[in-house]
Amino acid sequence: NHLLGRCDLQGNAELMAKVAGTYISLARDAVPVVPDAGYWMRLVAVGQQVCLRIWADGSNEPALPDLSATTPTAAAPGGIGLYGFASPGGAVRFGALSVVAG
């Protein structure tokens, strides 16, 4: 089981959970994005509550999450990963990554 926060180049943001091998959409909404701009994402999971914030590089992190939801199961210790899909001729770049248990 794991949680997934994502956003595409059209600004479609989504929170998902994978439970027993099946992805479940927990929340989705549009967020403003500009192609070729840098963005930060923060996914926070505490118990069964999960939220996602997305903001442009150089801007302040928003006080309220763009998406929030309740997961079917509580968050548990595990791994973390990054992935990205680039359009033809495009690139995906990752910068800083931090993981905080608490």
N, C-alpha and C positions, 0 to 999 in steps of 0.2 A: 504494500500500500504506500502511496505517496501523494503529495500535493503538487500542483503545477500552477504557476502564474505566468501568463503570456500576453503579448500584445503584438499585433501585426502592423505593417506599414500603413494600413488604412485606419488605424486607431481602434481596432476591435480588441478590447481587453477581456480576459476571461480568467476565472479561478476554477480549477478543476481538481477532482480527487480521483485517484485510481484505487478502487476497492475490489478485491477478489478478481483482479485481472481486467476490470471494466472501468473506463473513464466516465465520470459523472460530472456534468457541468454544474457548478455551484452558484456562479454569478457571472454576468457579462454586461458590458456597457461600452459605449464609445468614449475614447479619450482623445484629446487633440495631439496629433503627432505631425512632424515635418520630416520628410525623407532626408536622409544624410545628416540628421542632427543626432546628438548624443542624448541618451536618457538614462535615468536611474530607476531601478525597481527595488522595492522592499516588500518581501512577503513575510508576514509575522503569523505564527501559529501558536496559540496557547490553548491547551485542552482541545475543545471542539470548535473554537473560534479561529477564523483565519481572515486576514485582510491583506490587500495589495495596494501599494501606492506607486504611482508612476509620475515622474516629473522630469522636465528638461534639465540637462546639465547647465549649471550656472544659475539655476533658480533655487528657491528654498523648497525643502521638502514640505508637501502639503500637510496640514494638521489633521485632516480627515482622510480616510482611505478612499481610493477610487472604487474599490470593490470590497465587500465584506460578506461573509457567509458562515454558516454552521456546517461542519463536516459530519458525515455519518459516523465516523470513529474519531477518537481522540488522537492528537498528534503524539508520536512516539519517537524516541531517539533513532537516528538512522543516518543516511548519507545525504549529500547534496550534489547537485549537478547543474551544468549549464549546457544549453544547446541553442542553435540558431539555424535558420534556413535563409539563404540569400537568393534573391532573384538572379536570373542569368546576368552575369557581368557585375553583380553587386558583391558586397562583402558584409560579413558579420564580425564585429569586434567586441571583445569583452575587456573591461577595465578591472577596477577594484572588486574584490569579492571578500565578504567577511561573513562568518557564521558565529552567532552568539547563542549559547545555551543559557537558559534562565527561566 
